[in-house]
Amino acid sequence: MPSTTIKYVFWAPPESYDPYQSDGMENMAIAKNIYAPLVSTFLEGRPQGMIAKKWETSKDGKTWRFTIRENLHFTDGTPITPEIVLKNFKRILWLTRTAGLALNRYLPEVEKWADYSRPPTCIYIDGDDIVFKFTTQPNDLFEALEKPLYSIANPKCFDESGHWKEKGCLYESGQYKIAKKLSDRLILENRHIYPEVAGAPDIVEFITSIPQSTTRLDWTLKNREDLSLLGSLGVGKYEMEEIAKAGYHTLPEPPLRMHYLRLNHKRPPFNHKALRQSIRDNFLTLLAKDPDFTSEITLNSSFIPPGGMGYLPIETPKFPAKATKLKGVKIKVLLPPSAPKQNPILKTDKYSKALESALLTTLKTHGFEIESSRDYANVYEKTKSGYFDVMFNYSGLSVQDPYEALRMMFMSDVGACIPDPSGNIPRYILKGQNAISASERRNYAEKINQSVFDEAAVITFTHSGFLYLYSPEIDVSHMNIFSDPVEFRAISKK
């Protein structure tokens, strides 16, 4: 049979091939295809074996055995064995031992782990099996294990302390391998070793760059590309009409992504709560008055999206608050991308400009001297290190269990690392997760939401979801929209 090629329009190349760095969307989009986890729910929305061919649990649900699939190899020929899998879990559990991740809370021995050469006994090899000994029966274990963070990489790429040796180190374990790297795209080649739909693409042209003069929507329609990932904020009534005229279709995910302005509270000047609140009120007021922003975008300052557990209808200030003047204070600000049309979230230049205008006006009103940048290179690392004083950001909740996503956001240094000046949110998360009644869980989620608003280190202004744009020849009916980004083995071309 002739090979099948799908062209996928994305917005950036990966910054790293290290699974530990895979929480950023640019890295995750590739990691989910070139690395394999033990299991995945992306195909048909149910758990299927990837590195593991089967699994079983004890009667009390505390012991899980995953049998490793035979005859698996990395692309350099190295066999994928139970020992290799254990080395990967040892590495990630070590690097995240204090991160408060969902998996770690069922393995409390990990948090006390002090010597990398002497790993905890709660995960071990028994024949062809990897065995997990949990303290309690885990919830949504498959959702945790399918994260790219826990995908299996070649130990040749990390040292005896678990650190990634070289940024570009790559030996694939997943369904696809990177066959070629071009200036504007990666060419992925299907290895056909895991479950896939009939007609899954043999080749994927993963487009990472398009001309700055166009948008991904326009580029996709004009060039009849097969698949593209857009932000729902970038697709309004006019865009939907253009999509329909072109004969294309859309598959939206729920609007579970929050968009916010982030202030660095760990150093002056934004270590002062009153100043952060003044920035919040002025910024939101200006956005509320700008028709370029509000014409199709709903301004909403609740961190947790509408419909989510803990959502609060927080009222946007109606009048600008009196600004605190700080003369001569210099701050580093990351503005929206230099080519707004390439923004993965917003629709047109006017939305980016509305955000930028509201921010710069607010900061100048407070007397700041602004050192601005539009350089998004290594933005994930710069965010974690606190390089910027002010920046735009976005994150997303999980449908299955929002508390697991909140742990990743507020209690982990491998997630969004969302600031919590109060220090109360981890306590609310733990109490909410352990609460028995739905009302208690909702109550603690509301406390988290209110705390985010009150502390004003995160200033939420709207919510969105991703939207897949695809041609009539593409079948996306087998993919799990709640487990984004896309795994190409779950889509096909007619």
DRENDOVO-586601 format. One line per field, with one value per residue (C-alpha): residue number from 0; residue in one letter; x, y, z. Coordinates in steps of 0.5 Angstrom, whole numbers. Example, Ala and Ser with C-alpha at 12.3 -4.5 7.8 and 13.67 -1.06 7.14 Angstrom:
# DRENDOVO-586601
resi: (0 | 1)
resn: (a | s)
c1: (25 | 27)
c2: (-9 | -2)
c3: (16 | 14)
This chain:
# DRENDOVO-586601
resi: (0 | 1 | 2 | 3 | 4 | 5 | 6 | 7 | 8 | 9 | 10 | 11 | 12 | 13 | 14 | 15 | 16 | 17 | 18 | 19 | 20 | 21 | 22 | 23 | 24 | 25 | 26 | 27 | 28 | 29 | 30 | 31 | 32 | 33 | 34 | 35 | 36 | 37 | 38 | 39 | 40 | 41 | 42 | 43 | 44 | 45 | 46 | 47 | 48 | 49 | 50 | 51 | 52 | 53 | 54 | 55 | 56 | 57 | 58 | 59 | 60 | 61 | 62 | 63 | 64 | 65 | 66 | 67 | 68 | 69 | 70 | 71 | 72 | 73 | 74 | 75 | 76 | 77 | 78 | 79 | 80 | 81 | 82 | 83 | 84 | 85 | 86 | 87 | 88 | 89 | 90 | 91 | 92 | 93 | 94 | 95 | 96 | 97 | 98 | 99 | 100 | 101 | 102 | 103 | 104 | 105 | 106 | 107 | 108 | 109 | 110 | 111 | 112 | 113 | 114 | 115 | 116 | 117 | 118 | 119 | 120 | 121 | 122 | 123 | 124 | 125 | 126 | 127 | 128 | 129 | 130 | 131 | 132 | 133 | 134 | 135 | 136 | 137 | 138 | 139 | 140 | 141 | 142 | 143 | 144 | 145 | 146 | 147 | 148 | 149 | 150 | 151 | 152 | 153 | 154 | 155 | 156 | 157 | 158 | 159 | 160 | 161 | 162 | 163 | 164 | 165 | 166 | 167 | 168 | 169 | 170 | 171 | 172 | 173 | 174 | 175 | 176 | 177 | 178 | 179 | 180 | 181 | 182 | 183 | 184 | 185 | 186 | 187 | 188 | 189 | 190 | 191 | 192 | 193 | 194 | 195 | 196 | 197 | 198 | 199 | 200 | 201 | 202 | 203 | 204 | 205 | 206 | 207 | 208 | 209 | 210 | 211 | 212 | 213 | 214 | 215 | 216 | 217 | 218 | 219 | 220 | 221 | 222 | 223 | 224 | 225 | 226 | 227 | 228 | 229 | 230 | 231 | 232 | 233 | 234 | 235 | 236 | 237 | 238 | 239 | 240 | 241 | 242 | 243 | 244 | 245 | 246 | 247 | 248 | 249 | 250 | 251 | 252 | 253 | 254 | 255 | 256 | 257 | 258 | 259 | 260 | 261 | 262 | 263 | 264 | 265 | 266 | 267 | 268 | 269 | 270 | 271 | 272 | 273 | 274 | 275 | 276 | 277 | 278 | 279 | 280 | 281 | 282 | 283 | 284 | 285 | 286 | 287 | 288 | 289 | 290 | 291 | 292 | 293 | 294 | 295 | 296 | 297 | 298 | 299 | 300 | 301 | 302 | 303 | 304 | 305 | 306 | 307 | 308 | 309 | 310 | 311 | 312 | 313 | 314 | 315 | 316 | 317 | 318 | 319 | 320 | 321 | 322 | 323 | 324 | 325 | 326 | 327 | 328 | 329 | 330 | 331 | 332 | 333 | 334 | 335 | 336 | 337 | 338 | 339 | 340 | 341 | 342 | 343 | 344 | 345 | 346 | 347 | 348 | 349 | 350 | 351 | 352 | 353 | 354 | 355 | 356 | 357 | 358 | 359 | 360 | 361 | 362 | 363 | 364 | 365 | 366 | 367 | 368 | 369 | 370 | 371 | 372 | 373 | 374 | 375 | 376 | 377 | 378 | 379 | 380 | 381 | 382 | 383 | 384 | 385 | 386 | 387 | 388 | 389 | 390 | 391 | 392 | 393 | 394 | 395 | 396 | 397 | 398 | 399 | 400 | 401 | 402 | 403 | 404 | 405 | 406 | 407 | 408 | 409 | 410 | 411 | 412 | 413 | 414 | 415 | 416 | 417 | 418 | 419 | 420 | 421 | 422 | 423 | 424 | 425 | 426 | 427 | 428 | 429 | 430 | 431 | 432 | 433 | 434 | 435 | 436 | 437 | 438 | 439 | 440 | 441 | 442 | 443 | 444 | 445 | 446 | 447 | 448 | 449 | 450 | 451 | 452 | 453 | 454 | 455 | 456 | 457 | 458 | 459 | 460 | 461 | 462 | 463 | 464 | 465 | 466 | 467 | 468 | 469 | 470 | 471 | 472 | 473 | 474 | 475 | 476 | 477 | 478 | 479 | 480 | 481 | 482 | 483 | 484 | 485 | 486 | 487 | 488 | 489 | 490 | 491 | 492 | 493)
resn: (m | p | s | t | t | i | k | y | v | f | w | a | p | p | e | s | y | d | p | y | q | s | d | g | m | e | n | m | a | i | a | k | n | i | y | a | p | l | v | s | t | f | l | e | g | r | p | q | g | m | i | a | k | k | w | e | t | s | k | d | g | k | t | w | r | f | t | i | r | e | n | l | h | f | t | d | g | t | p | i | t | p | e | i | v | l | k | n | f | k | r | i | l | w | l | t | r | t | a | g | l | a | l | n | r | y | l | p | e | v | e | k | w | a | d | y | s | r | p | p | t | c | i | y | i | d | g | d | d | i | v | f | k | f | t | t | q | p | n | d | l | f | e | a | l | e | k | p | l | y | s | i | a | n | p | k | c | f | d | e | s | g | h | w | k | e | k | g | c | l | y | e | s | g | q | y | k | i | a | k | k | l | s | d | r | l | i | l | e | n | r | h | i | y | p | e | v | a | g | a | p | d | i | v | e | f | i | t | s | i | p | q | s | t | t | r | l | d | w | t | l | k | n | r | e | d | l | s | l | l | g | s | l | g | v | g | k | y | e | m | e | e | i | a | k | a | g | y | h | t | l | p | e | p | p | l | r | m | h | y | l | r | l | n | h | k | r | p | p | f | n | h | k | a | l | r | q | s | i | r | d | n | f | l | t | l | l | a | k | d | p | d | f | t | s | e | i | t | l | n | s | s | f | i | p | p | g | g | m | g | y | l | p | i | e | t | p | k | f | p | a | k | a | t | k | l | k | g | v | k | i | k | v | l | l | p | p | s | a | p | k | q | n | p | i | l | k | t | d | k | y | s | k | a | l | e | s | a | l | l | t | t | l | k | t | h | g | f | e | i | e | s | s | r | d | y | a | n | v | y | e | k | t | k | s | g | y | f | d | v | m | f | n | y | s | g | l | s | v | q | d | p | y | e | a | l | r | m | m | f | m | s | d | v | g | a | c | i | p | d | p | s | g | n | i | p | r | y | i | l | k | g | q | n | a | i | s | a | s | e | r | r | n | y | a | e | k | i | n | q | s | v | f | d | e | a | a | v | i | t | f | t | h | s | g | f | l | y | l | y | s | p | e | i | d | v | s | h | m | n | i | f | s | d | p | v | e | f | r | a | i | s | k | k)
c1: (0 | 2 | 5 | 0 | 2 | -1 | 1 | 0 | 0 | 3 | 7 | 14 | 19 | 20 | 25 | 28 | 27 | 27 | 21 | 22 | 21 | 15 | 10 | 10 | 6 | 12 | 15 | 9 | 6 | 12 | 14 | 7 | 9 | 16 | 16 | 11 | 9 | 6 | -1 | -5 | -12 | -12 | -14 | -22 | -21 | -20 | -13 | -9 | -2 | 4 | 10 | 6 | 2 | -2 | -3 | -7 | -8 | -9 | -16 | -15 | -13 | -6 | -1 | -1 | 3 | 5 | 8 | 13 | 12 | 17 | 21 | 21 | 27 | 29 | 31 | 38 | 37 | 37 | 32 | 27 | 27 | 24 | 30 | 30 | 23 | 25 | 31 | 26 | 21 | 27 | 29 | 23 | 21 | 27 | 27 | 20 | 20 | 19 | 14 | 7 | 5 | -1 | 3 | 8 | 2 | 1 | 8 | 10 | 17 | 19 | 18 | 23 | 28 | 35 | 40 | 39 | 43 | 38 | 31 | 25 | 22 | 15 | 17 | 21 | 22 | 19 | 20 | 18 | 13 | 14 | 11 | 8 | 6 | 1 | -1 | -8 | -12 | -10 | -15 | -14 | -8 | -8 | -9 | -2 | 2 | 0 | 3 | 9 | 13 | 13 | 14 | 20 | 27 | 33 | 38 | 44 | 41 | 41 | 47 | 48 | 44 | 38 | 40 | 39 | 46 | 45 | 39 | 38 | 39 | 34 | 33 | 25 | 21 | 14 | 10 | 14 | 21 | 24 | 26 | 29 | 29 | 28 | 28 | 20 | 18 | 20 | 18 | 16 | 16 | 11 | 14 | 8 | 9 | 3 | -4 | -7 | -13 | -13 | -10 | -6 | -1 | 6 | 9 | 7 | 10 | 10 | 10 | 13 | 14 | 10 | 11 | 9 | 5 | -1 | -5 | -5 | -12 | -11 | -5 | -9 | -14 | -10 | -5 | -11 | -7 | -10 | -10 | -8 | -9 | -12 | -14 | -22 | -21 | -18 | -24 | -30 | -37 | -33 | -27 | -33 | -36 | -29 | -28 | -35 | -34 | -27 | -31 | -27 | -29 | -27 | -27 | -27 | -25 | -28 | -26 | -22 | -16 | -15 | -11 | -8 | -3 | 3 | 7 | 13 | 11 | 18 | 22 | 21 | 16 | 11 | 12 | 7 | 0 | -3 | 1 | -1 | -8 | -8 | -5 | -10 | -16 | -13 | -11 | -18 | -22 | -18 | -20 | -27 | -27 | -24 | -29 | -23 | -22 | -29 | -33 | -32 | -28 | -31 | -28 | -28 | -23 | -25 | -18 | -23 | -27 | -34 | -37 | -31 | -31 | -30 | -32 | -34 | -37 | -32 | -34 | -29 | -28 | -32 | -28 | -20 | -17 | -13 | -6 | 0 | 6 | 13 | 18 | 24 | 23 | 25 | 21 | 22 | 16 | 15 | 10 | 5 | 9 | 12 | 8 | 1 | -2 | 3 | 0 | -3 | -9 | -11 | -15 | -12 | -7 | -13 | -13 | -6 | -6 | -11 | -8 | -1 | -5 | -8 | -2 | 3 | -2 | -3 | 4 | 6 | 0 | 4 | 10 | 15 | 20 | 19 | 24 | 20 | 22 | 18 | 23 | 20 | 26 | 27 | 20 | 19 | 25 | 25 | 18 | 21 | 27 | 23 | 27 | 21 | 17 | 11 | 8 | 2 | 1 | -4 | -5 | -11 | -15 | -16 | -23 | -23 | -20 | -19 | -15 | -10 | -9 | -8 | -3 | 1 | 0 | 1 | 5 | 10 | 16 | 15 | 8 | 6 | 9 | 3 | 5 | 2 | 4 | -1 | 2 | -5 | -7 | -3 | -7 | -13 | -11 | -10 | -16 | -20 | -17 | -18 | -26 | -31 | -37 | -38 | -40 | -33 | -29 | -33 | -32 | -24 | -24 | -27 | -22 | -17 | -20 | -22 | -14 | -12 | -16 | -14 | -7 | -7 | 0 | -4 | -9 | -14 | -18 | -21 | -22 | -21 | -20 | -16 | -20 | -17 | -19 | -18 | -20 | -26 | -21 | -18 | -22 | -21 | -27 | -22 | -18 | -20 | -20 | -19 | -12 | -9 | -5 | -6 | -3 | -2 | -4 | -11 | -12 | -13 | -13 | -19)
c2: (0 | 7 | 11 | 16 | 23 | 28 | 35 | 38 | 46 | 47 | 54 | 52 | 47 | 43 | 46 | 40 | 32 | 31 | 28 | 32 | 38 | 36 | 40 | 46 | 45 | 46 | 40 | 36 | 36 | 32 | 28 | 25 | 22 | 20 | 17 | 12 | 11 | 5 | 6 | 11 | 13 | 17 | 12 | 11 | 14 | 8 | 5 | 1 | -2 | 2 | 0 | -5 | -10 | -12 | -10 | -13 | -10 | -14 | -14 | -8 | -4 | -2 | -7 | -6 | -10 | -8 | -13 | -10 | -12 | -16 | -14 | -7 | -2 | 5 | 7 | 6 | -1 | -1 | -6 | -3 | -8 | -8 | -5 | 1 | 2 | 2 | 7 | 12 | 12 | 12 | 18 | 22 | 20 | 23 | 29 | 30 | 27 | 34 | 36 | 34 | 30 | 26 | 19 | 21 | 22 | 15 | 13 | 17 | 14 | 18 | 24 | 22 | 19 | 22 | 18 | 17 | 10 | 7 | 8 | 7 | 0 | 2 | 1 | -5 | -11 | -18 | -22 | -18 | -14 | -7 | -7 | -1 | -1 | 4 | 6 | 7 | 5 | 11 | 15 | 16 | 12 | 12 | 19 | 20 | 15 | 17 | 24 | 25 | 26 | 19 | 16 | 12 | 15 | 12 | 12 | 14 | 21 | 22 | 21 | 17 | 23 | 23 | 30 | 30 | 30 | 34 | 38 | 35 | 28 | 23 | 16 | 15 | 9 | 12 | 10 | 16 | 17 | 24 | 22 | 29 | 36 | 42 | 49 | 50 | 43 | 36 | 30 | 24 | 17 | 11 | 5 | 2 | -2 | 0 | 0 | 5 | 6 | 3 | 9 | 12 | 16 | 13 | 20 | 26 | 33 | 37 | 44 | 49 | 55 | 59 | 66 | 72 | 75 | 70 | 66 | 58 | 58 | 62 | 58 | 51 | 53 | 56 | 51 | 45 | 42 | 36 | 38 | 44 | 46 | 53 | 57 | 58 | 65 | 65 | 63 | 67 | 67 | 70 | 65 | 59 | 62 | 61 | 54 | 52 | 55 | 51 | 45 | 44 | 41 | 43 | 39 | 43 | 42 | 45 | 52 | 49 | 54 | 60 | 66 | 70 | 76 | 73 | 78 | 76 | 76 | 73 | 80 | 87 | 91 | 86 | 82 | 88 | 85 | 92 | 94 | 87 | 88 | 95 | 93 | 87 | 92 | 97 | 92 | 89 | 95 | 98 | 91 | 91 | 98 | 96 | 94 | 91 | 86 | 85 | 85 | 77 | 75 | 74 | 78 | 73 | 74 | 67 | 63 | 56 | 57 | 57 | 50 | 48 | 45 | 52 | 57 | 64 | 69 | 75 | 82 | 86 | 93 | 98 | 104 | 104 | 104 | 109 | 107 | 107 | 111 | 108 | 113 | 110 | 103 | 98 | 92 | 86 | 85 | 80 | 82 | 78 | 75 | 80 | 77 | 77 | 73 | 67 | 67 | 60 | 63 | 70 | 71 | 77 | 83 | 87 | 82 | 82 | 90 | 90 | 86 | 90 | 97 | 95 | 92 | 98 | 103 | 100 | 99 | 107 | 109 | 106 | 110 | 104 | 104 | 98 | 94 | 90 | 84 | 79 | 74 | 67 | 63 | 58 | 62 | 55 | 56 | 63 | 63 | 58 | 62 | 68 | 72 | 77 | 81 | 81 | 76 | 73 | 66 | 60 | 54 | 48 | 44 | 37 | 34 | 28 | 31 | 38 | 37 | 33 | 39 | 44 | 40 | 40 | 48 | 50 | 44 | 42 | 45 | 41 | 44 | 51 | 53 | 58 | 63 | 62 | 68 | 66 | 59 | 57 | 53 | 47 | 46 | 47 | 42 | 37 | 38 | 38 | 31 | 28 | 31 | 25 | 30 | 33 | 40 | 40 | 39 | 44 | 49 | 48 | 49 | 56 | 57 | 56 | 60 | 66 | 66 | 67 | 73 | 76 | 75 | 78 | 75 | 71 | 76 | 72 | 75 | 70 | 62 | 58 | 51 | 48 | 47 | 42 | 44 | 39 | 37 | 33 | 27 | 27 | 22 | 24 | 20 | 15 | 21 | 23 | 30 | 31 | 28 | 33 | 34 | 29 | 23 | 21 | 14 | 16 | 19 | 17 | 20 | 17)
c3: (0 | -1 | 5 | 8 | 10 | 14 | 15 | 22 | 23 | 30 | 32 | 35 | 35 | 42 | 46 | 49 | 48 | 56 | 59 | 65 | 61 | 57 | 61 | 56 | 50 | 45 | 48 | 50 | 43 | 40 | 47 | 46 | 39 | 40 | 47 | 50 | 57 | 60 | 58 | 54 | 54 | 47 | 43 | 44 | 51 | 54 | 57 | 52 | 53 | 50 | 54 | 58 | 55 | 60 | 68 | 74 | 81 | 88 | 91 | 95 | 89 | 92 | 88 | 81 | 76 | 69 | 65 | 60 | 52 | 49 | 43 | 44 | 42 | 42 | 35 | 37 | 38 | 45 | 48 | 53 | 59 | 66 | 68 | 63 | 65 | 72 | 71 | 68 | 74 | 79 | 75 | 75 | 82 | 84 | 81 | 83 | 90 | 93 | 88 | 90 | 84 | 84 | 83 | 89 | 94 | 93 | 94 | 101 | 101 | 95 | 99 | 104 | 99 | 100 | 96 | 89 | 89 | 94 | 91 | 95 | 95 | 93 | 86 | 83 | 78 | 79 | 73 | 67 | 71 | 74 | 81 | 84 | 92 | 93 | 100 | 98 | 92 | 87 | 83 | 76 | 76 | 68 | 67 | 71 | 68 | 61 | 62 | 58 | 64 | 65 | 58 | 57 | 55 | 53 | 60 | 55 | 55 | 63 | 68 | 74 | 78 | 73 | 70 | 62 | 59 | 52 | 50 | 43 | 46 | 43 | 42 | 41 | 44 | 42 | 35 | 31 | 30 | 28 | 21 | 19 | 22 | 17 | 18 | 19 | 20 | 23 | 19 | 23 | 21 | 24 | 27 | 27 | 34 | 38 | 37 | 32 | 28 | 21 | 16 | 21 | 18 | 16 | 15 | 19 | 17 | 24 | 21 | 27 | 23 | 18 | 15 | 20 | 15 | 16 | 21 | 22 | 20 | 14 | 12 | 14 | 9 | 4 | 3 | 4 | 10 | 14 | 21 | 25 | 33 | 34 | 41 | 41 | 42 | 35 | 32 | 32 | 28 | 22 | 22 | 23 | 16 | 13 | 15 | 13 | 6 | 6 | 7 | 14 | 20 | 28 | 34 | 40 | 47 | 53 | 55 | 61 | 60 | 64 | 61 | 66 | 68 | 72 | 77 | 80 | 88 | 90 | 89 | 89 | 87 | 87 | 93 | 96 | 96 | 95 | 89 | 86 | 87 | 84 | 78 | 78 | 79 | 74 | 68 | 69 | 69 | 62 | 59 | 61 | 57 | 51 | 45 | 41 | 47 | 49 | 42 | 42 | 48 | 55 | 61 | 67 | 73 | 76 | 76 | 75 | 69 | 69 | 70 | 74 | 81 | 85 | 80 | 83 | 79 | 81 | 79 | 75 | 78 | 75 | 76 | 76 | 83 | 85 | 83 | 87 | 84 | 84 | 81 | 77 | 79 | 73 | 71 | 66 | 62 | 57 | 52 | 47 | 41 | 36 | 31 | 34 | 28 | 30 | 37 | 39 | 43 | 40 | 34 | 31 | 32 | 36 | 41 | 43 | 42 | 47 | 52 | 51 | 51 | 58 | 61 | 59 | 61 | 68 | 69 | 67 | 71 | 77 | 75 | 73 | 68 | 63 | 60 | 55 | 51 | 46 | 46 | 48 | 47 | 53 | 56 | 60 | 64 | 64 | 68 | 73 | 74 | 75 | 70 | 68 | 73 | 69 | 63 | 60 | 61 | 61 | 64 | 64 | 69 | 68 | 66 | 70 | 77 | 77 | 84 | 80 | 76 | 81 | 85 | 78 | 78 | 85 | 89 | 83 | 80 | 73 | 72 | 71 | 77 | 79 | 85 | 91 | 96 | 101 | 102 | 103 | 97 | 98 | 104 | 101 | 95 | 100 | 104 | 98 | 95 | 102 | 103 | 103 | 101 | 94 | 98 | 102 | 95 | 92 | 98 | 98 | 91 | 92 | 97 | 92 | 87 | 92 | 94 | 87 | 86 | 93 | 92 | 85 | 83 | 78 | 74 | 70 | 65 | 60 | 59 | 53 | 50 | 44 | 38 | 32 | 25 | 20 | 13 | 10 | 9 | 16 | 21 | 29 | 31 | 35 | 39 | 46 | 46 | 54 | 53 | 49 | 45 | 39 | 38 | 31 | 32 | 33 | 27 | 20 | 13 | 8)
